[in-house]
Amino acid sequence: MQLLDTRVPAVLLRVDRNPFHHGTLGAVRSLGRAGVEVHVVADSTGSPVARSRFLREMHPPPPPGSSPREIAAALIRVATRIKRPAVLIPMDDASAVAVDRMREELAPFYLLPAGPGALPERVADKAGLAAVCASLDIAHPVTLVPDSPEQAADATLRLGLPLVAKWSRPWLVPAGSTLHSTVLVNSAQQARELYLRTEEAGSPLLLQAYLPPGPNRDWFFHGYADRSGVVRAGGPGRKQRAWPRGAGLTTVGCWTANPQVQELAERLAGELGYRGIFDLDFRRCGTTGRYHLLDFNPRPGAQFRLFSDSAGLDVVRALHLDLTHRPLPAAAPLVGRTFVVENYAPLAALRPARRGRELAWHAPDDPAPGRAMWTLWCRHVSRRLRKRLRAAPSAPAPARVVHQAAAPPLTDDEKASSC
């Protein structure tokens, strides 16, 4: 018997226009290799995902800035075309929030995990997450929400510099804006200026105590909470390299046993009554040793394929199995397995991996997306270099974009990725 029910297709939804979202490709491959018919609702312009042999069809996404109702209408059009119920998997926070809000309208067409209403929005919202952590006694960086430019400036004295500035609902930041979801603040004036752009950002500004990076301090956890609330598949991983360094997306990660992170993730999902796929980011405090929860993403993380166990089970396959009422196979974790995003860390992708490795883009059984990625990446890097060269004489240095750390100079791997 096949592992997954191949009679039930899957629809992946992503409203974010990022063509380099390798997590979407990972989900297409994971389900497609198991024989599931995979549809993607996302921008296909130049997307390497569109080249995958495991993709049945790309569908046009709703326009940027669409409301949850408009997103649901686009999904219903796709469901009408497919003509049978499908497993729906949001691939970014905006999609997850919209799907949760429109659950009742989508239920006749899609299989969705059950769970408390509005929970995805509550945990994806940075202010909501801070409140969740406080209520559950889970460590979280001290966070202030200023009500005025003066309070924003005062926060730099209370929290110290540098500090981290985040927009509470980063998915509402307009596409093409010069605003970033997270930046490192180095002065009271910078905090004041950011607050003045609150209306443009679409959600409140949060100012957060800065936790310095360090060896073995950045961790993540990917999991799937099944219909009974038990966390299945996934596991804890350690960030070995990120871009920007010490912050941002994982470019090299390793499946690493960590009972503390495992217990925190399971307790958090259990006490919230969460159901479905989730992705958590932690940073360990160098002074106290406590793991601080930085982000709760109510959808697959981009590196979820790191956690493919001895039965080939990952969080996306676990979701499909559970929603189609199939048993999840017992399997052993493949601790030591690594994941590499090769356009950010090409040299790491070439080094031997004794315990197994997954590349974000290249796959021997699906080579076209990898080739398309390198073509698109070289154009992307060239455009950015030309833009910086033109702006250099007159423009001030842009704010550094971080999650909990500043971006240092390029490493050898990162220089090599610039084609």
Secondary structure per residue as TSV (DSSP state, phi and psi in degrees):
chain	resnum	aa	ss	phi	psi
A	1	M	-	360.0	138.7
A	2	Q	-	-67.2	149.1
A	3	L	S	-62.0	-49.5
A	4	L	S	-102.3	154.9
A	5	D	-	-79.5	100.0
A	6	T	T	-74.9	-3.3
A	7	R	T	-76.4	-18.1
A	8	V	S	-104.9	112.5
A	9	P	-	-73.1	172.2
A	10	A	E	-125.4	142.2
A	11	V	E	-121.0	121.5
A	12	L	E	-99.4	132.7
A	13	L	E	-118.2	128.2
A	14	R	-	-143.5	118.1
A	15	V	-	-92.5	-18.9
A	16	D	S	-63.2	136.9
A	17	R	-	-88.9	13.3
A	18	N	-	-68.5	113.5
A	19	P	T	-74.8	-12.3
A	20	F	T	-99.8	26.1
A	21	H	-	-81.7	93.1
A	22	H	H	-71.7	-17.4
A	23	G	H	-63.9	-34.9
A	24	T	H	-64.7	-43.4
A	25	L	H	-62.5	-40.8
A	26	G	H	-59.1	-40.2
A	27	A	H	-69.5	-39.7
A	28	V	H	-59.4	-47.0
A	29	R	H	-67.6	-43.4
A	30	S	H	-59.4	-47.5
A	31	L	H	-77.2	-40.8
A	32	G	H	-63.7	-38.3
A	33	R	H	-64.8	-25.9
A	34	A	T	-86.5	3.1
A	35	G	T	91.9	7.0
A	36	V	-	-82.5	138.9
A	37	E	-	-75.3	120.3
A	38	V	E	-113.1	127.0
A	39	H	E	-115.3	144.8
A	40	V	E	-125.0	126.8
A	41	V	E	-103.5	99.0
A	42	A	S	-167.3	166.4
A	43	D	-	-67.2	122.3
A	44	S	-	-96.3	-1.0
A	45	T	T	-62.3	108.0
A	46	G	T	70.2	5.9
A	47	S	-	-73.3	126.1
A	48	P	G	-61.1	-25.4
A	49	V	G	-58.6	-35.3
A	50	A	G	-63.9	-16.5
A	51	R	G	-89.7	-5.2
A	52	S	-	-68.5	136.5
A	53	R	T	-71.9	-13.2
A	54	F	T	-92.8	0.7
A	55	L	-	-92.7	130.0
A	56	R	-	-80.2	-47.9
A	57	E	E	-161.6	142.1
A	58	M	E	-95.4	138.7
A	59	H	E	-120.3	145.1
A	60	P	-	-63.7	137.8
A	61	P	-	-83.2	166.2
A	62	P	-	-65.6	154.7
A	63	P	-	-61.1	155.8
A	64	P	T	-55.5	140.7
A	65	G	T	79.7	11.2
A	66	S	-	-65.9	149.5
A	67	S	-	-77.7	163.4
A	68	P	H	-54.1	-37.0
A	69	R	H	-65.7	-40.1
A	70	E	H	-67.8	-36.9
A	71	I	H	-64.6	-42.4
A	72	A	H	-63.0	-39.2
A	73	A	H	-62.1	-40.1
A	74	A	H	-64.2	-39.7
A	75	L	H	-67.5	-36.9
A	76	I	H	-67.6	-35.0
A	77	R	H	-62.5	-41.6
A	78	V	H	-64.7	-43.4
A	79	A	H	-61.5	-37.7
A	80	T	H	-64.1	-35.4
A	81	R	H	-71.2	-39.7
A	82	I	H	-72.8	-34.6
A	83	K	-	73.3	18.5
A	84	R	S	-159.9	155.5
A	85	P	-	-59.2	144.5
A	86	A	E	-133.8	155.9
A	87	V	E	-77.5	127.0
A	88	L	E	-104.4	129.1
A	89	I	E	-127.9	102.0
A	90	P	E	-66.3	139.2
A	91	M	-	-112.1	0.2
A	92	D	S	-143.5	168.6
A	93	D	H	-65.3	-41.3
A	94	A	H	-59.4	-40.9
A	95	S	H	-65.7	-43.9
A	96	A	H	-62.0	-41.6
A	97	V	H	-66.5	-44.2
A	98	A	H	-64.0	-43.6
A	99	V	H	-63.4	-40.8
A	100	D	H	-64.8	-41.1
A	101	R	H	-64.4	-34.2
A	102	M	T	-104.1	25.2
A	103	R	H	-55.0	-44.6
A	104	E	H	-62.9	-40.5
A	105	E	H	-71.4	-30.5
A	106	L	H	-88.0	-19.7
A	107	A	T	-55.9	-34.9
A	108	P	T	-67.9	-16.3
A	109	F	T	-112.3	-22.0
A	110	Y	E	-133.8	151.3
A	111	L	E	-90.8	125.3
A	112	L	-	-133.7	144.9
A	113	P	-	-67.6	144.1
A	114	A	-	-81.8	165.9
A	115	G	-	165.7	167.4
A	116	P	-	-57.3	136.0
A	117	G	T	-60.5	142.2
A	118	A	T	68.7	6.7
A	119	L	H	-67.0	-43.7
A	120	P	H	-55.1	-41.7
A	121	E	H	-67.8	-37.0
A	122	R	H	-63.9	-43.4
A	123	V	H	-83.1	-28.3
A	124	A	H	-72.1	-29.6
A	125	D	S	-70.1	124.0
A	126	K	H	-63.8	-35.1
A	127	A	H	-70.4	-39.6
A	128	G	H	-63.1	-38.5
A	129	L	H	-65.3	-39.5
A	130	A	H	-60.6	-39.7
A	131	A	H	-68.5	-38.9
A	132	V	H	-60.8	-46.7
A	133	C	H	-62.1	-40.7
A	134	A	H	-64.0	-39.7
A	135	S	H	-72.2	-26.7
A	136	L	H	-104.5	5.5
A	137	D	T	56.6	46.8
A	138	I	-	-108.3	129.6
A	139	A	-	-59.3	138.9
A	140	H	-	-152.6	141.2
A	141	P	-	-56.8	141.3
A	142	V	-	-55.1	127.8
A	143	T	E	-127.9	132.1
A	144	L	E	-118.2	144.7
A	145	V	-	-118.2	98.1
A	146	P	-	-70.0	149.7
A	147	D	S	-105.2	-0.3
A	148	S	S	-160.7	164.1
A	149	P	H	-58.7	-35.6
A	150	E	H	-65.9	-41.0
A	151	Q	H	-66.2	-34.6
A	152	A	H	-63.4	-43.7
A	153	A	H	-66.2	-38.9
A	154	D	H	-65.1	-30.2
A	155	A	H	-62.3	-27.7
A	156	T	H	-67.4	-27.9
A	157	L	H	-78.7	-38.5
A	158	R	H	-72.4	-37.5
A	159	L	H	-97.9	-19.0
A	160	G	-	84.3	161.9
A	161	L	S	-113.0	147.3
A	162	P	S	-71.8	163.4
A	163	L	E	-134.0	169.3
A	164	V	E	-106.1	130.6
A	165	A	E	-108.0	131.8
A	166	K	E	-133.7	147.3
A	167	W	E	-86.7	133.6
A	168	S	S	-56.7	-40.9
A	169	R	S	-122.7	82.2
A	170	P	G	-62.4	-22.5
A	171	W	G	-69.3	-10.7
A	172	L	G	-90.8	-8.3
A	173	V	S	-62.8	126.0
A	174	P	-	-59.9	140.2
A	175	A	T	-62.1	138.3
A	176	G	T	83.4	-2.7
A	177	S	-	-71.6	155.4
A	178	T	S	-81.7	-2.8
A	179	L	-	-74.8	146.5
A	180	H	-	-117.8	152.9
A	181	S	S	-62.3	-34.1
A	182	T	E	-144.2	134.0
A	183	V	E	-139.5	158.5
A	184	L	E	-91.5	125.5
A	185	V	E	-99.6	129.7
A	186	N	-	-117.1	2.5
A	187	S	S	-156.8	159.0
A	188	A	H	-64.9	-35.7
A	189	Q	H	-64.4	-39.6
A	190	Q	H	-64.1	-40.8
A	191	A	H	-63.3	-42.0
A	192	R	H	-62.6	-44.6
A	193	E	H	-65.9	-36.9
A	194	L	H	-64.4	-42.5
A	195	Y	H	-58.8	-36.7
A	196	L	T	-66.8	-10.4
A	197	R	T	-103.8	17.2
A	198	T	H	-58.6	-45.3
A	199	E	H	-61.3	-41.5
A	200	E	H	-62.8	-39.1
A	201	A	H	-71.4	-28.2
A	202	G	T	88.9	0.9
A	203	S	S	-158.1	163.8
A	204	P	-	-63.9	155.3
A	205	L	E	-88.3	133.8
A	206	L	E	-112.9	137.1
A	207	L	E	-116.3	129.1
A	208	Q	E	-130.7	141.8
A	209	A	E	-59.6	141.4
A	210	Y	-	-89.4	124.7
A	211	L	-	-100.5	113.5
A	212	P	-	-61.9	145.8
A	213	P	-	-75.1	170.5
A	214	G	-	179.6	172.0
A	215	P	T	-58.2	132.4
A	216	N	T	60.6	27.4
A	217	R	-	-99.0	-20.9
A	218	D	E	-101.7	122.2
A	219	W	E	-133.4	158.9
A	220	F	E	-141.6	162.1
A	221	F	E	-140.4	128.1
A	222	H	E	-114.3	135.7
A	223	G	E	-153.7	168.4
A	224	Y	E	-129.3	120.2
A	225	A	E	-91.8	115.5
A	226	D	-	-79.5	-173.6
A	227	R	T	-59.9	-26.7
A	228	S	T	-93.0	-2.0
A	229	G	S	93.4	0.2
A	230	V	-	-79.3	133.4
A	231	V	E	-78.9	120.4
A	232	R	E	-122.0	157.7
A	233	A	E	58.8	-179.0
A	234	G	E	68.0	-160.5
A	235	G	E	159.1	-176.1
A	236	P	E	-87.8	143.5
A	237	G	E	-135.3	153.9
A	238	R	E	-111.1	132.2
A	239	K	E	-76.1	115.0
A	240	Q	E	-89.6	-26.5
A	241	R	E	-155.9	145.0
A	242	A	E	-140.8	162.6
A	243	W	E	-129.0	122.5
A	244	P	S	-58.5	156.6
A	245	R	T	-58.0	131.9
A	246	G	T	76.9	8.5
A	247	A	S	-161.3	168.3
A	248	G	S	74.0	-154.2
A	249	L	E	-71.8	149.2
A	250	T	E	-76.0	122.4
A	251	T	E	-102.0	-27.2
A	252	V	E	-139.4	122.1
A	253	G	E	-133.2	156.7
A	254	C	E	-133.7	132.0
A	255	W	E	-68.2	112.2
A	256	T	-	-132.4	126.6
A	257	A	-	-61.1	131.8
A	258	N	-	-153.3	92.8
A	259	P	H	-57.6	-33.7
A	260	Q	H	-66.3	-46.3
A	261	V	H	-65.3	-40.7
A	262	Q	H	-59.4	-46.7
A	263	E	H	-65.7	-41.0
A	264	L	H	-61.6	-44.8
A	265	A	H	-64.1	-44.9
A	266	E	H	-67.6	-39.1
A	267	R	H	-66.4	-42.1
A	268	L	H	-62.0	-49.4
A	269	A	H	-63.4	-39.6
A	270	G	H	-67.6	-45.6
A	271	E	H	-70.4	-28.2
A	272	L	H	-82.3	-16.5
A	273	G	T	71.5	28.7
A	274	Y	-	-70.0	143.9
A	275	R	-	-132.0	135.9
A	276	G	E	115.5	-169.2
A	277	I	E	-82.1	141.7
A	278	F	E	-145.3	158.3
A	279	D	E	-138.6	119.7
A	280	L	E	-114.3	145.5
A	281	D	E	-118.5	131.8
A	282	F	E	-124.2	151.6
A	283	R	E	-130.8	129.1
A	284	R	E	-82.8	129.7
A	285	C	-	-73.4	127.9
A	286	G	T	-68.1	-20.1
A	287	T	T	-89.4	-48.6
A	288	T	T	-96.6	-20.9
A	289	G	-	80.6	-1.2
A	290	R	-	-77.6	147.0
A	291	Y	E	-90.7	118.3
A	292	H	E	-95.1	128.9
A	293	L	E	-78.3	120.1
A	294	L	E	-98.1	-37.6
A	295	D	E	-146.1	145.7
A	296	F	E	-127.8	106.8
A	297	N	E	-101.4	117.7
A	298	P	S	-83.7	53.7
A	299	R	S	-170.7	175.2
A	300	P	-	-64.9	139.0
A	301	G	-	-76.5	156.6
A	302	A	T	-62.4	-26.4
A	303	Q	T	-102.6	26.8
A	304	F	G	-60.3	-24.2
A	305	R	G	-69.9	-11.7
A	306	L	G	-54.6	-38.4
A	307	F	G	-95.6	56.8
A	308	S	-	-99.0	113.5
A	309	D	-	-86.5	-168.7
A	310	S	T	-66.6	-17.3
A	311	A	T	-98.5	6.0
A	312	G	-	76.9	15.3
A	313	L	-	-88.1	129.8
A	314	D	-	-127.1	-178.4
A	315	V	H	-67.9	-31.4
A	316	V	H	-70.3	-44.0
A	317	R	H	-65.7	-37.0
A	318	A	H	-60.9	-42.1
A	319	L	H	-59.9	-49.2
A	320	H	H	-61.5	-45.4
A	321	L	H	-60.0	-46.9
A	322	D	H	-66.6	-43.1
A	323	L	H	-72.9	-19.5
A	324	T	T	-100.1	12.1
A	325	H	T	60.7	40.4
A	326	R	-	-107.0	148.6
A	327	P	-	-70.8	145.2
A	328	L	-	-88.5	126.2
A	329	P	-	-68.7	144.8
A	330	A	-	-73.5	138.6
A	331	A	-	-155.0	167.7
A	332	A	-	-101.0	140.2
A	333	P	-	-68.4	143.5
A	334	L	-	-98.9	68.3
A	335	V	T	-60.8	135.4
A	336	G	T	102.4	-13.7
A	337	R	-	-64.9	146.2
A	338	T	E	-121.0	160.5
A	339	F	E	-131.7	132.5
A	340	V	E	-131.2	129.9
A	341	V	-	-94.4	100.8
A	342	E	T	-70.9	-21.0
A	343	N	T	-73.5	-20.5
A	344	Y	T	-97.2	-26.5
A	345	A	-	-138.8	66.1
A	346	P	H	-64.3	-35.3
A	347	L	H	-69.3	-36.0
A	348	A	H	-63.7	-29.7
A	349	A	H	-71.7	-18.0
A	350	L	H	-95.6	-16.9
A	351	R	S	-74.0	151.6
A	352	P	-	-61.0	145.8
A	353	A	-	-128.2	101.2
A	354	R	T	-64.4	-33.1
A	355	R	T	-107.7	18.3
A	356	G	-	98.0	148.8
A	357	R	E	-149.9	145.3
A	358	E	E	-117.4	129.8
A	359	L	E	-95.7	144.4
A	360	A	S	-65.8	-36.7
A	361	W	S	-115.3	-44.6
A	362	H	-	-84.3	137.3
A	363	A	-	-148.9	130.6
A	364	P	T	-57.9	-32.7
A	365	D	T	-90.3	3.6
A	366	D	-	-155.1	66.0
A	367	P	-	-77.0	-21.8
A	368	A	H	-61.2	-43.0
A	369	P	H	-60.4	-36.3
A	370	G	H	-63.5	-43.6
A	371	R	H	-64.1	-42.6
A	372	A	H	-64.0	-36.7
A	373	M	H	-61.6	-45.2
A	374	W	H	-64.5	-37.8
A	375	T	H	-62.0	-47.6
A	376	L	H	-67.1	-38.4
A	377	W	H	-65.9	-42.2
A	378	C	H	-63.1	-39.2
A	379	R	H	-65.5	-41.5
A	380	H	H	-61.4	-47.7
A	381	V	H	-65.0	-41.2
A	382	S	H	-62.1	-43.0
A	383	R	H	-62.3	-43.0
A	384	R	H	-65.2	-39.5
A	385	L	H	-65.2	-43.6
A	386	R	H	-63.3	-40.5
A	387	K	H	-63.2	-42.3
A	388	R	H	-66.3	-38.9
A	389	L	H	-65.5	-40.3
A	390	R	H	-67.9	-35.9
A	391	A	H	-84.2	-17.1
A	392	A	T	-55.2	-44.1
A	393	P	T	-65.3	-30.0
A	394	S	T	-119.9	-27.1
A	395	A	S	-84.9	143.1
A	396	P	-	-70.6	159.1
A	397	A	-	-62.4	133.7
A	398	P	-	-70.5	158.3
A	399	A	-	-63.2	141.8
A	400	R	-	-75.9	132.9
A	401	V	B	-92.7	127.4
A	402	V	-	-143.9	172.0
A	403	H	S	-107.0	-51.1
A	404	Q	S	-144.8	20.8
A	405	A	S	-160.5	160.3
A	406	A	-	-84.7	159.0
A	407	A	-	-90.8	118.5
A	408	P	-	-85.8	-176.3
A	409	P	S	-60.9	160.2
A	410	L	-	-62.2	141.5
A	411	T	-	-83.2	174.0
A	412	D	H	-60.9	-40.5
A	413	D	H	-61.0	-44.6
A	414	E	H	-69.0	-35.1
A	415	K	H	-64.7	-38.4
A	416	A	H	-66.4	-27.0
A	417	S	T	-75.4	-6.7
A	418	S	T	-85.9	16.5
A	419	C	-	56.4	360.0
